[in-house]
Amino acid sequence: MSLLNNELQTAEYSEETLTLLAKAFVPDIIEFYNSEFGKQYYEKWLKAHPEYQDGKKIA
């Protein structure tokens, strides 16, 4: 497989696998966004993406 291939590659995972991944990643994500650096990063990101500032994703 070429890294230059623009074709979208997809894979299907079981719900159990996705749940296990979430349980592994979510605590670290929460810790990051509760840190001073994470809070500053999120504020900067919100300024760059005003469509998310009201807490609702615009579809």
The first five atom37 places (N, CA, C, CB, O) and aatype in JSON, in Angstrom:
{
  "aatype": [12, 15, 10, 10, 2, 2, 6, 10, 5, 16, 0, 6, 18, 15, 6, 6, 16, 10, 16, 10, 10, 0, 11, 0, 13, 19, 14, 3, 9, 9, 6, 13, 18, 2, 15, 6, 13, 7, 11, 5, 18, 18, 6, 11, 17, 10, 11, 0, 8, 14, 6, 18, 5, 3, 7, 11, 11, 9, 0],
  "atom_mask": [
    [1, 1, 1, 1, 1],
    [1, 1, 1, 1, 1],
    [1, 1, 1, 1, 1],
    [1, 1, 1, 1, 1],
    [1, 1, 1, 1, 1],
    [1, 1, 1, 1, 1],
    [1, 1, 1, 1, 1],
    [1, 1, 1, 1, 1],
    [1, 1, 1, 1, 1],
    [1, 1, 1, 1, 1],
    [1, 1, 1, 1, 1],
    [1, 1, 1, 1, 1],
    [1, 1, 1, 1, 1],
    [1, 1, 1, 1, 1],
    [1, 1, 1, 1, 1],
    [1, 1, 1, 1, 1],
    [1, 1, 1, 1, 1],
    [1, 1, 1, 1, 1],
    [1, 1, 1, 1, 1],
    [1, 1, 1, 1, 1],
    [1, 1, 1, 1, 1],
    [1, 1, 1, 1, 1],
    [1, 1, 1, 1, 1],
    [1, 1, 1, 1, 1],
    [1, 1, 1, 1, 1],
    [1, 1, 1, 1, 1],
    [1, 1, 1, 1, 1],
    [1, 1, 1, 1, 1],
    [1, 1, 1, 1, 1],
    [1, 1, 1, 1, 1],
    [1, 1, 1, 1, 1],
    [1, 1, 1, 1, 1],
    [1, 1, 1, 1, 1],
    [1, 1, 1, 1, 1],
    [1, 1, 1, 1, 1],
    [1, 1, 1, 1, 1],
    [1, 1, 1, 1, 1],
    [1, 1, 1, 0, 1],
    [1, 1, 1, 1, 1],
    [1, 1, 1, 1, 1],
    [1, 1, 1, 1, 1],
    [1, 1, 1, 1, 1],
    [1, 1, 1, 1, 1],
    [1, 1, 1, 1, 1],
    [1, 1, 1, 1, 1],
    [1, 1, 1, 1, 1],
    [1, 1, 1, 1, 1],
    [1, 1, 1, 1, 1],
    [1, 1, 1, 1, 1],
    [1, 1, 1, 1, 1],
    [1, 1, 1, 1, 1],
    [1, 1, 1, 1, 1],
    [1, 1, 1, 1, 1],
    [1, 1, 1, 1, 1],
    [1, 1, 1, 0, 1],
    [1, 1, 1, 1, 1],
    [1, 1, 1, 1, 1],
    [1, 1, 1, 1, 1],
    [1, 1, 1, 1, 1]
  ],
  "atom_positions": [
    [[0.84, -1.19, 0.0], [0.0, 0.0, 0.0], [0.88, 1.24, 0.0], [-0.95, 0.0, 1.22], [1.79, 1.36, 0.82]],
    [[0.62, 2.13, -0.89], [1.38, 3.36, -1.0], [0.88, 4.39, 0.0], [1.3, 3.92, -2.42], [-0.33, 4.54, 0.19]],
    [[1.79, 5.1, 0.64], [1.4, 6.17, 1.56], [0.85, 7.37, 0.81], [2.6, 6.59, 2.41], [0.2, 8.23, 1.4]],
    [[1.09, 7.43, -0.49], [0.6, 8.53, -1.3], [-0.8, 8.27, -1.84], [1.54, 8.79, -2.43], [-1.39, 9.15, -2.47]],
    [[-1.33, 7.1, -1.59], [-2.66, 6.74, -2.05], [-3.7, 7.57, -1.3], [-2.92, 5.22, -1.86], [-3.72, 7.56, -0.07]],
    [[-4.54, 8.28, -2.02], [-5.56, 9.13, -1.4], [-6.84, 8.38, -1.07], [-5.87, 10.28, -2.3], [-7.77, 8.97, -0.52]],
    [[-6.89, 7.12, -1.4], [-8.09, 6.34, -1.14], [-8.28, 6.15, 0.36], [-8.02, 4.96, -1.85], [-7.33, 5.83, 1.08]],
    [[-9.49, 6.35, 0.83], [-9.8, 6.22, 2.25], [-9.73, 4.76, 2.67], [-11.19, 6.8, 2.56], [-10.36, 3.89, 2.06]],
    [[-8.97, 4.5, 3.7], [-8.86, 3.15, 4.23], [-9.74, 3.05, 5.46], [-7.38, 2.79, 4.57], [-9.66, 3.9, 6.35]],
    [[-10.57, 2.05, 5.54], [-11.45, 1.88, 6.68], [-11.29, 0.5, 7.28], [-12.91, 2.13, 6.28], [-10.83, -0.44, 6.62]],
    [[-11.68, 0.4, 8.53], [-11.67, -0.88, 9.22], [-12.87, -0.91, 10.15], [-10.33, -1.11, 10.0], [-13.29, 0.12, 10.66]],
    [[-13.39, -2.08, 10.36], [-14.52, -2.22, 11.27], [-14.04, -2.91, 12.54], [-15.68, -3.02, 10.61], [-13.31, -3.9, 12.49]],
    [[-14.46, -2.36, 13.67], [-14.09, -2.91, 14.96], [-15.35, -3.24, 15.74], [-13.2, -1.91, 15.75], [-16.39, -2.6, 15.57]],
    [[-15.25, -4.23, 16.59], [-16.39, -4.62, 17.4], [-16.66, -3.54, 18.45], [-16.17, -5.99, 18.07], [-15.77, -2.76, 18.78]],
    [[-17.86, -3.51, 18.96], [-18.21, -2.56, 20.01], [-17.34, -2.78, 21.25], [-19.71, -2.69, 20.39], [-16.95, -1.82, 21.92]],
    [[-17.04, -4.02, 21.54], [-16.18, -4.35, 22.68], [-14.79, -3.73, 22.51], [-16.07, -5.87, 22.86], [-14.23, -3.18, 23.46]],
    [[-14.24, -3.84, 21.32], [-12.92, -3.27, 21.05], [-12.94, -1.76, 21.2], [-12.46, -3.65, 19.66], [-12.03, -1.18, 21.8]],
    [[-13.96, -1.11, 20.66], [-14.06, 0.35, 20.77], [-14.25, 0.79, 22.22], [-15.22, 0.86, 19.92], [-13.7, 1.81, 22.63]],
    [[-15.0, 0.03, 22.99], [-15.19, 0.33, 24.4], [-13.88, 0.22, 25.16], [-16.24, -0.6, 25.03], [-13.56, 1.07, 25.99]],
    [[-13.12, -0.82, 24.88], [-11.81, -0.98, 25.52], [-10.86, 0.16, 25.17], [-11.19, -2.31, 25.13], [-10.14, 0.65, 26.04]],
    [[-10.86, 0.59, 23.92], [-10.03, 1.72, 23.52], [-10.45, 3.0, 24.25], [-10.1, 1.92, 22.01], [-9.6, 3.75, 24.73]],
    [[-11.75, 3.23, 24.32], [-12.24, 4.42, 25.03], [-11.84, 4.39, 26.49], [-13.77, 4.51, 24.91], [-11.41, 5.41, 27.03]],
    [[-11.97, 3.24, 27.13], [-11.58, 3.13, 28.54], [-10.09, 3.38, 28.73], [-11.96, 1.75, 29.09], [-9.66, 3.86, 29.79]],
    [[-9.3, 3.06, 27.72], [-7.86, 3.27, 27.8], [-7.49, 4.74, 27.57], [-7.14, 2.39, 26.79], [-6.6, 5.26, 28.25]],
    [[-8.15, 5.41, 26.64], [-7.77, 6.77, 26.26], [-8.46, 7.88, 27.04], [-8.05, 6.97, 24.82], [-7.84, 8.91, 27.31]],
    [[-9.7, 7.7, 27.42], [-10.47, 8.78, 28.04], [-9.83, 9.34, 29.31], [-11.85, 8.3, 28.35], [-9.79, 10.56, 29.45]],
    [[-9.33, 8.54, 30.23], [-8.7, 9.13, 31.42], [-7.54, 10.08, 31.09], [-8.21, 8.03, 32.34], [-7.39, 11.12, 31.73]],
    [[-6.72, 9.73, 30.12], [-5.6, 10.59, 29.73], [-6.09, 11.86, 29.04], [-4.64, 9.83, 28.81], [-5.51, 12.93, 29.22]],
    [[-7.14, 11.74, 28.25], [-7.71, 12.92, 27.59], [-8.28, 13.88, 28.64], [-8.82, 12.5, 26.58], [-8.06, 15.09, 28.55]],
    [[-8.99, 13.36, 29.62], [-9.54, 14.19, 30.68], [-8.42, 14.86, 31.46], [-10.42, 13.35, 31.63], [-8.5, 16.06, 31.76]],
    [[-7.39, 14.12, 31.78], [-6.26, 14.67, 32.51], [-5.61, 15.81, 31.72], [-5.22, 13.57, 32.82], [-5.25, 16.85, 32.28]],
    [[-5.45, 15.6, 30.42], [-4.86, 16.64, 29.57], [-5.7, 17.91, 29.61], [-4.72, 16.14, 28.13], [-5.16, 19.0, 29.84]],
    [[-7.0, 17.8, 29.39], [-7.84, 18.99, 29.32], [-8.07, 19.64, 30.68], [-9.17, 18.65, 28.7], [-8.52, 20.78, 30.75]],
    [[-7.77, 18.96, 31.76], [-7.83, 19.55, 33.1], [-6.51, 20.22, 33.48], [-8.19, 18.48, 34.12], [-6.47, 20.95, 34.47]],
    [[-5.45, 19.97, 32.73], [-4.15, 20.59, 33.01], [-4.17, 22.05, 32.52], [-2.99, 19.79, 32.33], [-5.0, 22.42, 31.69]],
    [[-3.26, 22.86, 33.03], [-3.16, 24.25, 32.58], [-2.87, 24.32, 31.08], [-2.08, 25.0, 33.36], [-3.48, 25.11, 30.36]],
    [[-1.94, 23.5, 30.62], [-1.61, 23.49, 29.19], [-2.84, 23.1, 28.37], [-0.44, 22.52, 28.91], [-3.12, 23.72, 27.34]],
    [[-3.56, 22.08, 28.81], [-4.74, 21.62, 28.1], [-5.83, 22.68, 28.04], [0.0, 0.0, 0.0], [-6.5, 22.83, 27.01]],
    [[-6.02, 23.41, 29.13], [-7.02, 24.48, 29.16], [-6.64, 25.59, 28.18], [-7.16, 25.05, 30.59], [-7.5, 26.11, 27.46]],
    [[-5.36, 25.95, 28.16], [-4.9, 26.98, 27.24], [-5.03, 26.5, 25.79], [-3.44, 27.37, 27.54], [-5.43, 27.27, 24.91]],
    [[-4.69, 25.26, 25.55], [-4.81, 24.68, 24.21], [-6.27, 24.72, 23.74], [-4.27, 23.23, 24.19], [-6.55, 25.09, 22.6]],
    [[-7.18, 24.34, 24.62], [-8.6, 24.3, 24.27], [-9.13, 25.71, 23.98], [-9.42, 23.65, 25.39], [-9.88, 25.91, 23.03]],
    [[-8.74, 26.69, 24.79], [-9.17, 28.07, 24.56], [-8.67, 28.56, 23.2], [-8.66, 29.0, 25.68], [-9.42, 29.21, 22.46]],
    [[-7.43, 28.27, 22.87], [-6.87, 28.65, 21.58], [-7.62, 27.95, 20.45], [-5.36, 28.31, 21.52], [-7.9, 28.55, 19.42]],
    [[-7.93, 26.68, 20.65], [-8.65, 25.92, 19.62], [-10.05, 26.5, 19.41], [-8.73, 24.43, 20.01], [-10.51, 26.61, 18.28]],
    [[-10.72, 26.86, 20.52], [-12.06, 27.44, 20.39], [-12.04, 28.74, 19.6], [-12.66, 27.68, 21.77], [-12.94, 29.0, 18.8]],
    [[-11.02, 29.56, 19.8], [-10.92, 30.81, 19.05], [-10.77, 30.54, 17.57], [-9.73, 31.65, 19.55], [-11.27, 31.3, 16.74]],
    [[-10.09, 29.46, 17.22], [-9.89, 29.09, 15.82], [-11.11, 28.4, 15.23], [-8.68, 28.2, 15.69], [-11.23, 28.31, 14.01]],
    [[-12.02, 27.91, 16.08], [-13.22, 27.19, 15.64], [-14.45, 27.76, 16.34], [-13.09, 25.66, 15.92], [-15.03, 27.1, 17.21]],
    [[-14.86, 28.97, 15.97], [-15.98, 29.61, 16.66], [-17.3, 28.86, 16.54], [-16.16, 31.0, 16.14], [-18.21, 29.08, 17.34]],
    [[-17.42, 27.99, 15.56], [-18.67, 27.24, 15.38], [-18.94, 26.28, 16.54], [-18.62, 26.46, 14.09], [-20.05, 25.77, 16.67]],
    [[-17.93, 26.04, 17.4], [-18.09, 25.15, 18.54], [-18.2, 25.9, 19.86], [-16.92, 24.19, 18.6], [-18.33, 25.27, 20.91]],
    [[-18.16, 27.22, 19.85], [-18.1, 27.98, 21.08], [-19.36, 27.88, 21.93], [-17.85, 29.4, 20.76], [-19.28, 28.06, 23.15]],
    [[-20.5, 27.62, 21.34], [-21.71, 27.49, 22.14], [-21.9, 26.06, 22.66], [-22.93, 27.9, 21.32], [-22.93, 25.75, 23.25]],
    [[-20.91, 25.21, 22.44], [-20.96, 23.84, 22.95], [-21.7, 22.88, 22.05], [0.0, 0.0, 0.0], [-21.85, 21.71, 22.38]],
    [[-22.16, 23.37, 20.93], [-22.92, 22.52, 19.99], [-22.19, 22.46, 18.66], [-24.38, 23.05, 19.8], [-21.78, 23.49, 18.12]],
    [[-22.05, 21.28, 18.15], [-21.42, 21.1, 16.85], [-22.42, 21.49, 15.77], [-20.94, 19.64, 16.65], [-23.58, 21.08, 15.81]],
    [[-21.96, 22.28, 14.81], [-22.81, 22.64, 13.69], [-22.63, 21.62, 12.59], [-22.48, 24.06, 13.17], [-21.52, 21.39, 12.12]],
    [[-23.73, 21.0, 12.2], [-23.66, 19.95, 11.18], [-23.68, 20.54, 9.79], [-24.81, 18.96, 11.34], [-23.63, 19.81, 8.81]]
  ]
}
